[in-house]
Amino acid sequence: MKDADFSLTPDLLLNAYASGIFPMSEGRDDPEIFWVDPRRRGVMPLDGPHISRSLAKQMRRGGYEVSLDRDFGAVVDACADRPETWINSEIRDQYVALHRLGHAHSLEVRAEGALMGGVYGVSIGAAFFGESMFSRGTGGSKLALVHLIDHLHRCGYLLFDTQFITEHLASLGAIEISRAAYRSALATALNSPADIRRVPLDPSPHSVLQRRTQTSNRG
């Protein structure tokens, strides 16, 4: 559904996510916004992402730092800084407003002080709705996702909604589920407590890898 006449608000966005839909625009300069309700939904299991040998090697090598909500606006802008983007100015402004209200969060990856990757999304209850990610260096977005998944799991989240499935997300373990299965998982997550500040973000790649190994062994 498209509508150029209504304006997004934080409350409207939160109600939309709680109903299982999310907004997009056709492009940076397109003022129209439409709501999306995919027939098949991408979700990322939170019991541990799949970490390839090359990604694990990069994590062991280190040389990067991770942070939570250190520069939300810069992450959104970096996600929109591409030839084709669904993030127009209104969407950008309203996610910044959600961040100020404590409902939107970013995870940043830096190397030598410069952003090399990041991801942001919306949080309601024990559900996290991943919106977009970016990479300015090798593995930047994958590092951001792995650290975010680990943090959400430690904070008690039950659902990590990736909206769609891509080869990039699938390589980390994302799967597709039906709309009905998603709505059921969403209802459970919305009625469950979680807090992205429940525990501090663990900056150690070695700790994340260790927890992932333990999870795999239990499985």
C-alpha positions as protocol buffer text, in pm:
chain_id: "A"
residue {
  index: 1
  type: MET
  ca { x: 0 y: 0 z: 0 }
}
residue {
  index: 2
  type: LYS
  ca { x: 135 y: 341 z: -93 }
}
residue {
  index: 3
  type: ASP
  ca { x: 34 y: 670 z: 59 }
}
residue {
  index: 4
  type: ALA
  ca { x: 218 y: 1000 z: 18 }
}
residue {
  index: 5
  type: ASP
  ca { x: -21 y: 1193 z: 245 }
}
residue {
  index: 6
  type: PHE
  ca { x: 33 y: 1037 z: 586 }
}
residue {
  index: 7
  type: SER
  ca { x: 334 y: 1109 z: 806 }
}
residue {
  index: 8
  type: LEU
  ca { x: 523 y: 854 z: 1005 }
}
residue {
  index: 9
  type: THR
  ca { x: 537 y: 892 z: 1381 }
}
residue {
  index: 10
  type: PRO
  ca { x: 717 y: 682 z: 1643 }
}
residue {
  index: 11
  type: ASP
  ca { x: 383 y: 548 z: 1772 }
}
residue {
  index: 12
  type: LEU
  ca { x: 270 y: 454 z: 1422 }
}
residue {
  index: 13
  type: LEU
  ca { x: 596 y: 270 z: 1361 }
}
residue {
  index: 14
  type: LEU
  ca { x: 578 y: 79 z: 1688 }
}
residue {
  index: 15
  type: ASN
  ca { x: 218 y: -24 z: 1620 }
}
residue {
  index: 16
  type: ALA
  ca { x: 313 y: -134 z: 1268 }
}
residue {
  index: 17
  type: TYR
  ca { x: 599 y: -354 z: 1389 }
}
residue {
  index: 18
  type: ALA
  ca { x: 378 y: -504 z: 1658 }
}
residue {
  index: 19
  type: SER
  ca { x: 130 y: -589 z: 1380 }
}
residue {
  index: 20
  type: GLY
  ca { x: 398 y: -756 z: 1168 }
}
residue {
  index: 21
  type: ILE
  ca { x: 446 y: -489 z: 900 }
}
residue {
  index: 22
  type: PHE
  ca { x: 719 y: -235 z: 827 }
}
residue {
  index: 23
  type: PRO
  ca { x: 765 y: 74 z: 606 }
}
residue {
  index: 24
  type: MET
  ca { x: 978 y: 125 z: 296 }
}
residue {
  index: 25
  type: SER
  ca { x: 1022 y: 385 z: 24 }
}
residue {
  index: 26
  type: GLU
  ca { x: 1111 y: 334 z: -340 }
}
residue {
  index: 27
  type: GLY
  ca { x: 1414 y: 557 z: -307 }
}
residue {
  index: 28
  type: ARG
  ca { x: 1599 y: 831 z: -123 }
}
residue {
  index: 29
  type: ASP
  ca { x: 1413 y: 1110 z: -302 }
}
residue {
  index: 30
  type: ASP
  ca { x: 1071 y: 942 z: -317 }
}
residue {
  index: 31
  type: PRO
  ca { x: 836 y: 1092 z: -53 }
}
residue {
  index: 32
  type: GLU
  ca { x: 592 y: 801 z: -73 }
}
residue {
  index: 33
  type: ILE
  ca { x: 601 y: 527 z: 188 }
}
residue {
  index: 34
  type: PHE
  ca { x: 445 y: 184 z: 164 }
}
residue {
  index: 35
  type: TRP
  ca { x: 389 y: -94 z: 414 }
}
residue {
  index: 36
  type: VAL
  ca { x: 534 y: -441 z: 365 }
}
residue {
  index: 37
  type: ASP
  ca { x: 404 y: -774 z: 497 }
}
residue {
  index: 38
  type: PRO
  ca { x: 615 y: -1051 z: 335 }
}
residue {
  index: 39
  type: ARG
  ca { x: 453 y: -1385 z: 266 }
}
residue {
  index: 40
  type: ARG
  ca { x: 778 y: -1551 z: 374 }
}
residue {
  index: 41
  type: ARG
  ca { x: 973 y: -1388 z: 656 }
}
residue {
  index: 42
  type: GLY
  ca { x: 1345 y: -1394 z: 723 }
}
residue {
  index: 43
  type: VAL
  ca { x: 1449 y: -1463 z: 1081 }
}
residue {
  index: 44
  type: MET
  ca { x: 1786 y: -1517 z: 1243 }
}
residue {
  index: 45
  type: PRO
  ca { x: 1799 y: -1792 z: 1508 }
}
residue {
  index: 46
  type: LEU
  ca { x: 1943 y: -1644 z: 1825 }
}
residue {
  index: 47
  type: ASP
  ca { x: 2102 y: -1959 z: 1964 }
}
residue {
  index: 48
  type: GLY
  ca { x: 2411 y: -1880 z: 1761 }
}
residue {
  index: 49
  type: PRO
  ca { x: 2497 y: -1766 z: 1409 }
}
residue {
  index: 50
  type: HIS
  ca { x: 2691 y: -1976 z: 1164 }
}
residue {
  index: 51
  type: ILE
  ca { x: 3045 y: -1842 z: 1166 }
}
residue {
  index: 52
  type: SER
  ca { x: 3255 y: -1941 z: 867 }
}
residue {
  index: 53
  type: ARG
  ca { x: 3622 y: -2028 z: 904 }
}
residue {
  index: 54
  type: SER
  ca { x: 3724 y: -1704 z: 736 }
}
residue {
  index: 55
  type: LEU
  ca { x: 3500 y: -1495 z: 962 }
}
residue {
  index: 56
  type: ALA
  ca { x: 3622 y: -1679 z: 1272 }
}
residue {
  index: 57
  type: LYS
  ca { x: 3981 y: -1615 z: 1163 }
}
residue {
  index: 58
  type: GLN
  ca { x: 3904 y: -1244 z: 1124 }
}
residue {
  index: 59
  type: MET
  ca { x: 3747 y: -1236 z: 1469 }
}
residue {
  index: 60
  type: ARG
  ca { x: 4046 y: -1409 z: 1629 }
}
residue {
  index: 61
  type: ARG
  ca { x: 4280 y: -1164 z: 1456 }
}
residue {
  index: 62
  type: GLY
  ca { x: 4085 y: -875 z: 1613 }
}
residue {
  index: 63
  type: GLY
  ca { x: 4191 y: -525 z: 1525 }
}
residue {
  index: 64
  type: TYR
  ca { x: 3838 y: -388 z: 1554 }
}
residue {
  index: 65
  type: GLU
  ca { x: 3608 y: -263 z: 1826 }
}
residue {
  index: 66
  type: VAL
  ca { x: 3232 y: -291 z: 1871 }
}
residue {
  index: 67
  type: SER
  ca { x: 2992 y: -51 z: 2041 }
}
residue {
  index: 68
  type: LEU
  ca { x: 2620 y: -21 z: 2106 }
}
residue {
  index: 69
  type: ASP
  ca { x: 2429 y: 300 z: 2026 }
}
residue {
  index: 70
  type: ARG
  ca { x: 2749 y: 502 z: 2004 }
}
residue {
  index: 71
  type: ASP
  ca { x: 2648 y: 670 z: 1677 }
}
residue {
  index: 72
  type: PHE
  ca { x: 2300 y: 564 z: 1567 }
}
residue {
  index: 73
  type: GLY
  ca { x: 2256 y: 842 z: 1311 }
}
residue {
  index: 74
  type: ALA
  ca { x: 2586 y: 762 z: 1141 }
}
residue {
  index: 75
  type: VAL
  ca { x: 2486 y: 396 z: 1104 }
}
residue {
  index: 76
  type: VAL
  ca { x: 2151 y: 487 z: 945 }
}
residue {
  index: 77
  type: ASP
  ca { x: 2323 y: 731 z: 710 }
}
residue {
  index: 78
  type: ALA
  ca { x: 2583 y: 472 z: 614 }
}
residue {
  index: 79
  type: CYS
  ca { x: 2307 y: 219 z: 541 }
}
residue {
  index: 80
  type: ALA
  ca { x: 2138 y: 474 z: 313 }
}
residue {
  index: 81
  type: ASP
  ca { x: 2465 y: 568 z: 139 }
}
residue {
  index: 82
  type: ARG
  ca { x: 2426 y: 343 z: -164 }
}
residue {
  index: 83
  type: PRO
  ca { x: 2297 y: 388 z: -519 }
}
residue {
  index: 84
  type: GLU
  ca { x: 1958 y: 236 z: -434 }
}
residue {
  index: 85
  type: THR
  ca { x: 1806 y: 272 z: -89 }
}
residue {
  index: 86
  type: TRP
  ca { x: 1459 y: 247 z: 66 }
}
residue {
  index: 87
  type: ILE
  ca { x: 1556 y: 498 z: 339 }
}
residue {
  index: 88
  type: ASN
  ca { x: 1414 y: 840 z: 255 }
}
residue {
  index: 89
  type: SER
  ca { x: 1444 y: 1147 z: 480 }
}
residue {
  index: 90
  type: GLU
  ca { x: 1118 y: 1084 z: 668 }
}
residue {
  index: 91
  type: ILE
  ca { x: 1208 y: 724 z: 744 }
}
residue {
  index: 92
  type: ARG
  ca { x: 1552 y: 836 z: 856 }
}
residue {
  index: 93
  type: ASP
  ca { x: 1411 y: 1104 z: 1088 }
}
residue {
  index: 94
  type: GLN
  ca { x: 1155 y: 875 z: 1249 }
}
residue {
  index: 95
  type: TYR
  ca { x: 1408 y: 602 z: 1325 }
}
residue {
  index: 96
  type: VAL
  ca { x: 1627 y: 864 z: 1491 }
}
residue {
  index: 97
  type: ALA
  ca { x: 1321 y: 965 z: 1693 }
}
residue {
  index: 98
  type: LEU
  ca { x: 1263 y: 600 z: 1790 }
}
residue {
  index: 99
  type: HIS
  ca { x: 1626 y: 579 z: 1897 }
}
residue {
  index: 100
  type: ARG
  ca { x: 1584 y: 880 z: 2125 }
}
residue {
  index: 101
  type: LEU
  ca { x: 1283 y: 706 z: 2280 }
}
residue {
  index: 102
  type: GLY
  ca { x: 1489 y: 391 z: 2343 }
}
residue {
  index: 103
  type: HIS
  ca { x: 1318 y: 173 z: 2082 }
}
residue {
  index: 104
  type: ALA
  ca { x: 1582 y: 174 z: 1807 }
}
residue {
  index: 105
  type: HIS
  ca { x: 1943 y: 66 z: 1844 }
}
residue {
  index: 106
  type: SER
  ca { x: 2262 y: 37 z: 1647 }
}
residue {
  index: 107
  type: LEU
  ca { x: 2573 y: -175 z: 1676 }
}
residue {
  index: 108
  type: GLU
  ca { x: 2888 y: -25 z: 1530 }
}
residue {
  index: 109
  type: VAL
  ca { x: 3215 y: -187 z: 1423 }
}
residue {
  index: 110
  type: ARG
  ca { x: 3521 y: 36 z: 1403 }
}
residue {
  index: 111
  type: ALA
  ca { x: 3875 y: -18 z: 1286 }
}
residue {
  index: 112
  type: GLU
  ca { x: 4132 y: 246 z: 1377 }
}
residue {
  index: 113
  type: GLY
  ca { x: 3846 y: 469 z: 1490 }
}
residue {
  index: 114
  type: ALA
  ca { x: 3658 y: 464 z: 1157 }
}
residue {
  index: 115
  type: LEU
  ca { x: 3325 y: 291 z: 1099 }
}
residue {
  index: 116
  type: MET
  ca { x: 3378 y: -28 z: 899 }
}
residue {
  index: 117
  type: GLY
  ca { x: 3037 y: -185 z: 951 }
}
residue {
  index: 118
  type: GLY
  ca { x: 2712 y: -162 z: 1140 }
}
residue {
  index: 119
  type: VAL
  ca { x: 2351 y: -266 z: 1179 }
}
residue {
  index: 120
  type: TYR
  ca { x: 2042 y: -101 z: 1327 }
}
residue {
  index: 121
  type: GLY
  ca { x: 1689 y: -200 z: 1411 }
}
residue {
  index: 122
  type: VAL
  ca { x: 1383 y: -161 z: 1632 }
}
residue {
  index: 123
  type: SER
  ca { x: 1324 y: -326 z: 1968 }
}
residue {
  index: 124
  type: ILE
  ca { x: 986 y: -411 z: 2122 }
}
residue {
  index: 125
  type: GLY
  ca { x: 959 y: -661 z: 2406 }
}
residue {
  index: 126
  type: ALA
  ca { x: 1179 y: -959 z: 2323 }
}
residue {
  index: 127
  type: ALA
  ca { x: 1164 y: -891 z: 1948 }
}
residue {
  index: 128
  type: PHE
  ca { x: 1434 y: -714 z: 1751 }
}
residue {
  index: 129
  type: PHE
  ca { x: 1349 y: -602 z: 1399 }
}
residue {
  index: 130
  type: GLY
  ca { x: 1665 y: -567 z: 1195 }
}
residue {
  index: 131
  type: GLU
  ca { x: 1632 y: -282 z: 947 }
}
residue {
  index: 132
  type: SER
  ca { x: 1956 y: -243 z: 755 }
}
residue {
  index: 133
  type: MET
  ca { x: 2330 y: -297 z: 770 }
}
residue {
  index: 134
  type: PHE
  ca { x: 2637 y: -173 z: 589 }
}
residue {
  index: 135
  type: SER
  ca { x: 2999 y: -262 z: 533 }
}
residue {
  index: 136
  type: ARG
  ca { x: 3292 y: -37 z: 447 }
}
residue {
  index: 137
  type: GLY
  ca { x: 3555 y: -302 z: 502 }
}
residue {
  index: 138
  type: THR
  ca { x: 3596 y: -676 z: 464 }
}
residue {
  index: 139
  type: GLY
  ca { x: 3340 y: -855 z: 681 }
}
residue {
  index: 140
  type: GLY
  ca { x: 3216 y: -533 z: 841 }
}
residue {
  index: 141
  type: SER
  ca { x: 2845 y: -614 z: 832 }
}
residue {
  index: 142
  type: LYS
  ca { x: 2899 y: -980 z: 923 }
}
residue {
  index: 143
  type: LEU
  ca { x: 3101 y: -881 z: 1228 }
}
residue {
  index: 144
  type: ALA
  ca { x: 2823 y: -643 z: 1330 }
}
residue {
  index: 145
  type: LEU
  ca { x: 2557 y: -911 z: 1292 }
}
residue {
  index: 146
  type: VAL
  ca { x: 2751 y: -1177 z: 1482 }
}
residue {
  index: 147
  type: HIS
  ca { x: 2813 y: -945 z: 1775 }
}
residue {
  index: 148
  type: LEU
  ca { x: 2451 y: -824 z: 1770 }
}
residue {
  index: 149
  type: ILE
  ca { x: 2310 y: -1177 z: 1763 }
}
residue {
  index: 150
  type: ASP
  ca { x: 2531 y: -1275 z: 2056 }
}
residue {
  index: 151
  type: HIS
  ca { x: 2425 y: -966 z: 2251 }
}
residue {
  index: 152
  type: LEU
  ca { x: 2053 y: -1010 z: 2183 }
}
residue {
  index: 153
  type: HIS
  ca { x: 2072 y: -1373 z: 2297 }
}
residue {
  index: 154
  type: ARG
  ca { x: 2246 y: -1271 z: 2619 }
}
residue {
  index: 155
  type: CYS
  ca { x: 1981 y: -1004 z: 2679 }
}
residue {
  index: 156
  type: GLY
  ca { x: 1690 y: -1246 z: 2657 }
}
residue {
  index: 157
  type: TYR
  ca { x: 1554 y: -1172 z: 2310 }
}
residue {
  index: 158
  type: LEU
  ca { x: 1348 y: -1443 z: 2142 }
}
residue {
  index: 159
  type: LEU
  ca { x: 1305 y: -1311 z: 1787 }
}
residue {
  index: 160
  type: PHE
  ca { x: 1545 y: -1147 z: 1543 }
}
residue {
  index: 161
  type: ASP
  ca { x: 1340 y: -1046 z: 1240 }
}
residue {
  index: 162
  type: THR
  ca { x: 1554 y: -988 z: 928 }
}
residue {
  index: 163
  type: GLN
  ca { x: 1243 y: -916 z: 715 }
}
residue {
  index: 164
  type: PHE
  ca { x: 1380 y: -1078 z: 399 }
}
residue {
  index: 165
  type: ILE
  ca { x: 1637 y: -1349 z: 338 }
}
residue {
  index: 166
  type: THR
  ca { x: 1950 y: -1279 z: 138 }
}
residue {
  index: 167
  type: GLU
  ca { x: 2253 y: -1489 z: 53 }
}
residue {
  index: 168
  type: HIS
  ca { x: 2451 y: -1272 z: 295 }
}
residue {
  index: 169
  type: LEU
  ca { x: 2208 y: -1342 z: 581 }
}
residue {
  index: 170
  type: ALA
  ca { x: 2167 y: -1709 z: 491 }
}
residue {
  index: 171
  type: SER
  ca { x: 2544 y: -1756 z: 517 }
}
residue {
  index: 172
  type: LEU
  ca { x: 2511 y: -1661 z: 885 }
}
residue {
  index: 173
  type: GLY
  ca { x: 2222 y: -1899 z: 947 }
}
residue {
  index: 174
  type: ALA
  ca { x: 1911 y: -1693 z: 868 }
}
residue {
  index: 175
  type: ILE
  ca { x: 1607 y: -1893 z: 759 }
}
residue {
  index: 176
  type: GLU
  ca { x: 1267 y: -1827 z: 606 }
}
residue {
  index: 177
  type: ILE
  ca { x: 943 y: -1904 z: 786 }
}
residue {
  index: 178
  type: SER
  ca { x: 580 y: -1866 z: 685 }
}
residue {
  index: 179
  type: ARG
  ca { x: 378 y: -1558 z: 770 }
}
residue {
  index: 180
  type: ALA
  ca { x: 171 y: -1764 z: 1015 }
}
residue {
  index: 181
  type: ALA
  ca { x: 481 y: -1899 z: 1191 }
}
residue {
  index: 182
  type: TYR
  ca { x: 624 y: -1549 z: 1208 }
}
residue {
  index: 183
  type: ARG
  ca { x: 307 y: -1403 z: 1360 }
}
residue {
  index: 184
  type: SER
  ca { x: 310 y: -1676 z: 1624 }
}
residue {
  index: 185
  type: ALA
  ca { x: 676 y: -1610 z: 1711 }
}
residue {
  index: 186
  type: LEU
  ca { x: 611 y: -1236 z: 1713 }
}
residue {
  index: 187
  type: ALA
  ca { x: 319 y: -1268 z: 1956 }
}
residue {
  index: 188
  type: THR
  ca { x: 533 y: -1469 z: 2196 }
}
residue {
  index: 189
  type: ALA
  ca { x: 822 y: -1222 z: 2174 }
}
residue {
  index: 190
  type: LEU
  ca { x: 604 y: -915 z: 2221 }
}
residue {
  index: 191
  type: ASN
  ca { x: 466 y: -1060 z: 2543 }
}
residue {
  index: 192
  type: SER
  ca { x: 808 y: -1153 z: 2681 }
}
residue {
  index: 193
  type: PRO
  ca { x: 1053 y: -926 z: 2866 }
}
residue {
  index: 194
  type: ALA
  ca { x: 1393 y: -835 z: 2725 }
}
residue {
  index: 195
  type: ASP
  ca { x: 1623 y: -538 z: 2761 }
}
residue {
  index: 196
  type: ILE
  ca { x: 1909 y: -458 z: 2527 }
}
residue {
  index: 197
  type: ARG
  ca { x: 2084 y: -304 z: 2830 }
}
residue {
  index: 198
  type: ARG
  ca { x: 2034 y: -612 z: 3049 }
}
residue {
  index: 199
  type: VAL
  ca { x: 2403 y: -693 z: 3018 }
}
residue {
  index: 200
  type: PRO
  ca { x: 2689 y: -483 z: 2880 }
}
residue {
  index: 201
  type: LEU
  ca { x: 2794 y: -544 z: 2523 }
}
residue {
  index: 202
  type: ASP
  ca { x: 3082 y: -794 z: 2528 }
}
residue {
  index: 203
  type: PRO
  ca { x: 3362 y: -640 z: 2319 }
}
residue {
  index: 204
  type: SER
  ca { x: 3566 y: -960 z: 2304 }
}
residue {
  index: 205
  type: PRO
  ca { x: 3550 y: -1154 z: 1974 }
}
residue {
  index: 206
  type: HIS
  ca { x: 3709 y: -1450 z: 2153 }
}
residue {
  index: 207
  type: SER
  ca { x: 3423 y: -1464 z: 2406 }
}
residue {
  index: 208
  type: VAL
  ca { x: 3164 y: -1455 z: 2126 }
}
residue {
  index: 209
  type: LEU
  ca { x: 3340 y: -1738 z: 1944 }
}
residue {
  index: 210
  type: GLN
  ca { x: 3365 y: -1940 z: 2264 }
}
residue {
  index: 211
  type: ARG
  ca { x: 2993 y: -1906 z: 2334 }
}
residue {
  index: 212
  type: ARG
  ca { x: 2915 y: -2003 z: 1975 }
}
residue {
  index: 213
  type: THR
  ca { x: 3131 y: -2316 z: 2006 }
}
residue {
  index: 214
  type: GLN
  ca { x: 2956 y: -2412 z: 2329 }
}
residue {
  index: 215
  type: THR
  ca { x: 2615 y: -2365 z: 2166 }
}
residue {
  index: 216
  type: SER
  ca { x: 2714 y: -2581 z: 1869 }
}
residue {
  index: 217
  type: ASN
  ca { x: 2843 y: -2855 z: 2099 }
}
residue {
  index: 218
  type: ARG
  ca { x: 2517 y: -2856 z: 2295 }
}
residue {
  index: 219
  type: GLY
  ca { x: 2327 y: -2891 z: 1968 }
}
